[in-house]
Amino acid sequence: MTGTTVHLAVYDTFADWEPGFATAQLTQHGHTVRTVGLTTEPVTTMGGVSIRPDLALDELDPGDSTLLILTGASLWDTGDALAPFARTARTFLEAGVPVAAICGATAGLAREGLLDDRSHTSAVSFYLAATGYAGGARYAEADAVTDPGGSPKGALVTAGPTEPVAFAREILRLLGVFEPKKLDAWYRLFHDSDASAYEVLEG
């Protein structure tokens, strides 16, 4: 394992479209993306795609990772099947390793108590409020939010389901994939279809 390995959690009903902007750029800029499931048995995404995880959750060590990405899934809201991933997120954050969660994964983190004392966002505030968490005062009306944490806690990225590009922007900033001017151009290109951003990205 290298210090540039990013772990992407995969599970049944995984929301295919949410991590793609981030993982595509990460792999093009020197990072290795490995998938992690509850087991190594294949899972089926919300889009009907079958994925065989690279490793099982009990094999995952925060010391081997630079980031854990958790996406949305119907299963976050229909029981406790994905709770082990939220507990793993706690282990990562306590080890000082960042976690990025989008859509339903934010509710999973809320149930685990990981958003009680951190700035965060999600689909809408009342979605998280329904979990009974204690972090409502830290909710931000924003496309994506990065709470920097602080030693020894790792940074935490959150976003709602309609913001995969903003989610990626925060991940790319966190891992230093682009310098600020190019990151802004990348976001303008993929979020706003701003053709003038090409010149900055190619410069």
Secondary structure as UniProt FT lines:
FT   TURN            3..4
FT   STRAND          5..9
FT   TURN            12..13
FT   TURN            16..17
FT   HELIX           20..28
FT   TURN            29..30
FT   STRAND          32..37
FT   STRAND          43..44
FT   TURN            46..47
FT   STRAND          50..51
FT   STRAND          55..56
FT   HELIX           57..59
FT   HELIX           62..64
FT   STRAND          67..70
FT   HELIX           74..77
FT   TURN            81..82
FT   HELIX           83..94
FT   TURN            95..96
FT   STRAND          99..102
FT   HELIX           104..111
FT   TURN            112..117
FT   HELIX           125..129
FT   TURN            130..132
FT   HELIX           136..138
FT   STRAND          144..147
FT   TURN            151..152
FT   STRAND          156..159
FT   TURN            161..162
FT   HELIX           164..174
FT   TURN            175..176
FT   HELIX           180..192
FT   TURN            195..196
FT   HELIX           197..202
//
